[in-house]
């Protein structure tokens, strides 16, 4: 499929890319030896794995890269690591000399393929340090915490530095409201939920096998609710938490993707949206007045059994305010339709709203 | 596989491009689209083929053993081997499929066994996938598919170029079984017209005849299938702008349980009618969205339009009534009530336009502004009061409350023909945050959301001059004199009836202001303190406003034993304006000119007090709330993570009548053990407890003709005496235990799991005196006890063994066994009968005791 506004790289006529190319050429011309290295055999010999702490061998390779990076505006494609102010880039090939398995697993990920193709301005050679920051200090002293941006437990890198490295590319969009969101203020790192180093989930490079498993790591109580009698179909693989929530932040406290809770519910239950000729105020105002969206021990995600749920508000005269007892069950001494089966909803069936002239009390 | 190569030229060009081109990584989650982020099924919930997938026994690194941990301390999932890709021209690809045969055993129709899983005996495609990419350009194509049954399957296709564009198309069917034990009385299930079987006469069958027909009804399954298809795209539009859009359609088809009211049966033996019918589901919903975003180093911008268009092919539902509806006066009814009717969900449209703007500020500051305008509209024809045919009549013969069908079964009888319903919404949100030092930050957020309901509808019949509506398909006015539901200032029979003559235009304004601060205390601890003020202003409700003040203190600590503790505590107090227990007077006939107060001196029933003045609805009443949450993740050694989650919420409402309190407390413990990539073991156990309390007061119905007693709302007064007060509580306890394991030898993998759910609900009541109990049940007060507990308990076992047969082939033999028990007093007695006097029900309820299982043999082929 080809759309008119998608232009192929290489045939791109956009001025911004032309400027980029010109700048690249100018810089390359000023770095003659780099230009020479750009000849048909682009690879260089890898250094031997060096655990000695002597980084001079890497500096020899990285010096030009460091100069290049320093001459560029902005981040220059290498994440900034305040924990290693003197570090310089060393290139992916150097990293791979030790991190062979990591490289192999990583090669199957979206990031690796994107970088390999130069997508979004990234590059294969810069890919490790695009996220982990310049690696020279780490290469010289691999066990020094914080010498490289680490995204793992006790790696010595503050969470804020980790998230900033990711946000270098992934700012805006779904993360428009990341700052001051509950996950940001609770000190979550991107890599608490994502693992960019291996493809372990069908999408999103999640830390676990799926979005749901990842969320359940912290929200175990919510996961348990999905096992209840009535629930959304998450355990059955038909939905994910992210279908309703945006874990990266939103304009609602529960991180909902829409303006309100009801707006999210209408996403699947558009028939409830109406507006109806006759509305039931708690329905219009908030579905969660009556339903627990994650799971319930009652029918249809109700927060309490009917008719008792209704009787918490409907204390009006005559039939709503009577105490119901087991005598009113179908096999009781005085069967009572207010209690049996659908209870109130047997008559007030259109409780979510009616479009009938005789639907004022949701009978029709 | 082509290795990644070091190239200074590519580095130089790429880094320059990165600097010059601010196009951001594309993802599909920027829009407000709900749904379709997960494609899986009960056989493979993750949709990743994980069950048949082997583990990479080398783990994540050759430099150290074990599995890496997240910054919090959780263990990442052990990696799977990187599939060997193959070449096709300039493309690389991997593909494969998992196909096999499944057979079920036991009570395979048990509702809970197949609630969202459409298990079938036969061949099943667990997963098929194709993953292609072109390394030089970043072009890619991904396809995934699954097929368990006609109603449980998916196909998703993605094509794109990394960083440039992506197009996604999908088609899927999602099953939802609502009941497998339906015994509908009627014919025509699934249509919009239900007719009685030939041996029943509409409006003139005896309870015995109905019961016989119900007993003979065939068992059927009621289910809904969601068929969704859609396409979405996003792409780099130059200058850093990314455009995106989506078009999705859902066809929702099936049947579900529904009601059917012809007035009370409980106070009127051999009269009235209550039916559980089956309505059709025949929906089509089309959602569209289109947006544009750009994120630079300083500014962020996003705007998105979302539109949703719901269409219902069956907006009217008619069903035949078998029961005789007779006047309590003993006089004949003016007409036989043979049919009832519902207006089903009307077609509706919704539009929403959101604009978001963000700007980076000094001092690591950020400003985020959001505005969203929306509207929801519905203008379907208004359903008619009656569907009986002329020259029929409804009411009680010889009494002044008879209405002519011809006056109420035509659009001319309506004050307007269509709903003209519309709600406009406005969202404004502004958030400002700064971090002036490395250890301190603060934020301020202001939010306002408004729903403006434009609907104004008055129920008036220009043909008769009546206000109000015909109640319960005309049955109420047929049974009880004067209860037709109408007011007419020119008709003495109607001019004192408090009919409901309008609809509440439900709307509200929700305003929130929040001020919060973050204090970094050393490297490992962060303290957050947030104050939030919320003002909620509903339209036409019991209070004009509520104010809530909330303080939250949260601590994130990595101080303790290498673990991560996230703890928060909230205290919130809510109060509001003066409470009006009956704010709806303007929507009742009392508010109209010409309303004549009942002449109680001559025996007319006085207007009743709508409810007691002590009533407080829980969503608006004064409330104190305490809430806490603790999440502790503790790494133990290289291979173990222990985690605990505790939460609690305690609400107390300042009321004597209504919900008085609710609370919920839960604890979960989890153990994740991955000593080596070949072995994983996860176990968790949780317990959750909740309690809800409420009180009510039965009105003294003996005062119906008393004035002023009948109109006295005083709690403890004659109409709502303390002797009629009752209290009730619902306690629920939910236990869940889960165990999963995987062990892999070089060519063989064994995996299994066990899951236990055990929920119990216990309803308890007490009352001040017997007069609190429903009058018809009072005779049994001395012998009745409490309600039986509700129960939902399932044990589920899974076991599978996967064998690598060759480089391309592997096989998996697996089984699942589920044992369930269920009890719910709503269905008590339905195992023997579904018809009781003038009531007939359809759903017998979920199986009370079932054993079900399945066995499958799947083959995985990866070329």
Interface residues (C-beta under 8 A of the other chain):
Chain A: X1 X3 X5 X6 X7 X8 X9 X14 X16 X17 X19 X20 X21 X23 X24 X27 X28 X31 X34 X35 X37 X38 X42 X43 X44 X64 X65 X68 X69 X72 X73 X74 X75 X76 X77 X78 X91 X92 X93 X96 X98 X99 X100 X101 X102 X103 X104 X105 X107 X108 X110 X112 X113 X114 X115 X116 X117 X118 X119 X120 X121 X122 X123 X124 X125 X126 X127 X151 X152 X153 X154 X155 X158 X159 X162 X169 X170 X171 X172 X173 X174 X176 X177 X179 X180 X185 X186 X187 X188 X189 X191 X192 X193 X195 X197 X198 X199 X200 X201 X202 X207 X208 X209 X210 X211 X212 X213 X217 X218 X219 X220 X221 X224 X225 X227 X228 X229 X233 X234 X235 X236 X237 X238 X239 X240 X242 X243 X244 X246 X248 X251 X257 X258 X259 X260 X263 X264 X266 X267 X268 X270 X271 X272 X273 X274 X275 X276 X277 X278 X279 X280 X281 X282 X284 X285 X286 X289 X297 X298 X299 X303 X304 X305 X306 X308 X311 X312 X313 X315 X316 X317 X318 X319 X321 X322 X323 X324 X325 X326 X327 X328 X329 X330 X331 X332 X333 X334 X335 X336 X337 X338 X339 X340 X341 X342 X343 X345 X346 X347 X348 X349 X350 X354 X355 X356 X357 X358 X359 X360 X361 X363 X364
Chain B: X1 X4 X5 X6 X7 X8 X9 X10 X11 X12 X13 X14 X15 X16 X17 X18 X19 X20 X21 X23 X24 X25 X26 X27 X29 X30 X32 X33 X34 X35 X36 X37 X38 X39 X40 X41 X42 X44 X45 X46 X47 X48 X50 X56 X58 X59 X60 X61 X62 X63 X68 X69 X70 X71 X72 X73 X74 X76 X77 X79 X80 X82 X83 X112 X115 X116 X117 X133 X134 X135 X136 X137 X138 X139 X140 X144 X159 X161 X162 X163 X164 X165 X167 X174 X176 X233 X235 X236 X237 X238 X239 X242 X243 X257 X258 X259 X260 X261 X264 X265 X266 X274 X275 X276 X283 X285 X287 X293 X294 X295 X297 X300 X301 X302 X308 X310 X312 X315 X340 X341 X342 X343 X345 X346 X348 X350 X352 X354 X356 X358 X366 X368 X370 X372 X374 X376 X377 X378 X380 X382 X383 X384 X385 X386 X413 X414 X419 X421 X422 X423 X425 X427 X429 X431 X433 X443 X445 X447 X449 X451 X453 X455 X457 X459 X469 X470 X471 X472 X473 X485 X500 X503 X504 X505 X506 X507 X508 X516 X518 X523 X526 X528 X538 X540 X541 X554 X556 X562 X564 X566 X608 X609 X610 X611 X612 X615 X617 X618 X619 X631 X633 X635 X643 X645 X647 X657 X658 X659 X666 X668 X670 X684 X686 X688 X692 X694 X696 X697 X698 X699 X701 X719 X726 X728 X730 X732 X734 X736 X755 X757 X759 X760 X761 X763 X765 X767 X772 X773 X774 X775 X776 X777 X779 X780 X781 X783 X784 X785 X786 X787 X788 X790 X792 X822 X824 X825 X826 X827 X828 X829 X830 X832 X833 X836 X837 X839 X841 X843
